[in-house]
Amino acid sequence: MIIHATKKPTPVTAVIWNGDGDEIYQFYGDKAKFIDSRTTAEPDRYDLDIETPFGIVPAGYGDYIVKDVINGGFFPCKPEVFNLIYGKQEKG
């Protein structure tokens, strides 16, 4: 049986990982895990490990850190994927 369906809109909250640990801790709490490797030669551009329901997932500088309102989990998302899935972005 073939079923055609449309995915319901799911609101999410997100921050962009820009190296600001304070912003991540305010948003994410103590589940944010910093790692030692840097993404570039710039001294403040660290990668970030995110504890997700599927295990630890790395987030690169500039990635969105998304909070899923349905299950409360967090996950990293590349900007091009975020824009494709979630469309318009509102800051607030």
C-alpha positions as CSV (number, residue, x, y, z in Angstrom):
1,M,0.0,0.0,0.0
2,I,1.4,3.4,-1.0
3,I,0.6,6.3,1.3
4,H,1.1,9.9,0.5
5,A,1.5,12.3,3.4
6,T,2.6,15.8,4.2
7,K,4.9,16.4,7.2
8,K,3.3,18.7,9.8
9,P,5.1,21.9,10.7
10,T,7.1,21.5,13.8
11,P,8.3,24.6,15.6
12,V,11.8,24.6,16.9
13,T,14.1,26.9,18.8
14,A,17.7,27.2,17.7
15,V,20.9,29.1,18.3
16,I,23.9,29.3,15.9
17,W,27.1,28.0,17.4
18,N,29.5,30.9,17.1
19,G,32.0,29.9,19.8
20,D,30.1,31.6,22.6
21,G,30.0,29.1,25.4
22,D,27.8,31.2,27.6
23,E,25.1,31.4,25.0
24,I,25.1,27.7,24.5
25,Y,24.9,27.0,28.3
26,Q,22.0,29.4,28.6
27,F,20.2,27.6,25.8
28,Y,21.4,24.0,26.3
29,G,22.5,23.7,29.9
30,D,25.3,21.4,31.1
31,K,24.8,18.8,28.4
32,A,27.0,20.9,26.0
33,K,30.4,19.3,25.8
34,F,33.3,21.2,24.4
35,I,36.1,19.4,22.6
36,D,39.7,20.5,22.1
37,S,39.9,20.5,18.3
38,R,39.5,23.8,16.5
39,T,37.8,24.2,13.2
40,T,40.2,26.9,11.9
41,A,43.4,28.6,12.9
42,E,41.3,31.2,14.8
43,P,41.8,30.7,18.5
44,D,38.1,31.0,19.6
45,R,36.5,28.7,17.0
46,Y,35.9,25.4,18.8
47,D,33.8,22.5,17.7
48,L,31.1,21.5,20.2
49,D,29.9,18.0,21.0
50,I,26.1,17.8,21.6
51,E,24.4,15.0,23.6
52,T,21.5,13.9,21.5
53,P,19.0,11.0,22.0
54,F,21.2,9.1,19.4
55,G,24.5,9.7,21.2
56,I,27.2,12.4,21.1
57,V,27.1,14.3,17.8
58,P,29.7,17.0,16.8
59,A,28.6,20.5,15.8
60,G,30.8,22.7,13.8
61,Y,31.3,26.4,14.0
62,G,28.3,28.1,12.3
63,D,25.9,25.1,12.8
64,Y,22.5,25.5,14.3
65,I,21.9,23.9,17.7
66,V,18.2,23.0,17.5
67,K,15.8,22.1,20.4
68,D,13.1,19.8,19.3
69,V,9.8,20.9,21.0
70,I,8.3,17.4,20.7
71,N,10.8,15.4,22.6
72,G,12.9,18.2,24.2
73,G,16.1,16.8,22.6
74,F,18.9,18.8,21.0
75,F,20.7,18.2,17.8
76,P,23.2,20.1,15.5
77,C,22.1,21.0,12.0
78,K,24.1,22.5,9.1
79,P,22.8,25.9,8.0
80,E,21.9,24.8,4.5
81,V,19.8,21.9,5.9
82,F,18.2,24.1,8.6
83,N,17.2,26.7,5.9
84,L,15.8,24.0,3.7
85,I,13.8,22.3,6.4
86,Y,12.6,25.2,8.5
87,G,12.5,28.1,6.0
88,K,12.1,31.6,7.4
89,Q,14.1,32.4,10.5
90,E,12.9,34.7,13.2
91,K,15.3,36.2,15.7
92,G,14.2,36.7,19.2
